[in-house]
Amino acid sequence: MRDRWLDWFLRGLTFVVILPTSIAVLSSTFFVDFLPSLDWARASMLPGQALAAVTFLVTCGVLVFLARDLFAALSWFKAGLVLVAGPLTAAMLAMMTVTFTLPFLVTLMAGSPSEQRYWVDSLPVSSKHCRRAVTLREIDGWGRICGLPEDFHDRLYPGAAIVVTGRGTRWGIFVQEVRLPW
């Protein structure tokens, strides 16, 4: 009974949360720049945190229910790691599903040419993976644009408004161009 329960739980978690979130995060990290809209970032924060809390509690409950089987099947270290890291990872993925994956998928399927306004939070030091970056206000974790032209990047400052154009919806936008609003 417990083996079947664990199997269905892991399959459901994989197809509902892990797979779409992984696809969205990896494609946004390596292939396209996607920004959730400011409205979505504000509106999804509380539901995302609530879903993360519920997911954390449900995952804890399931793992406690299955703890005996985990310790029998895995070493003490691995079973302990699953019991500690599992709920935290599930909560993080649930939060990312609401705040990032959902607008990413909606924009991917229903996006049309649009533009959205954002405000610069900081201009972090360029790194090997992200040259001439801009971090945007109110978009926790996902509000960074890399690879801006040097002359444009040099004109920006914290608090400056920028306009992002590309394929988008009211939930987010795939960045094609970044410009000043005037």
NORGIHU-V56685 format. One record per run of one state. SS is the DSSP state (H for helix, E for strand, C for the rest). FROM is the first residue (numbers start at 0). LEN is the number of residues. Records with the same first field share a line. If there is no record, write none. Layout:
SS->FROM-LEN ; FROM-LEN
This chain:
C->0-1 ; 30-3 ; 36-1 ; 65-1 ; 73-2 ; 110-1 ; 122-11 ; 136-7 ; 145-4 ; 154-6 ; 169-2 ; 179-3
H->1-29 ; 37-28 ; 66-7 ; 75-35 ; 149-5
E->33-3 ; 111-11 ; 133-3 ; 143-2 ; 160-9 ; 171-8
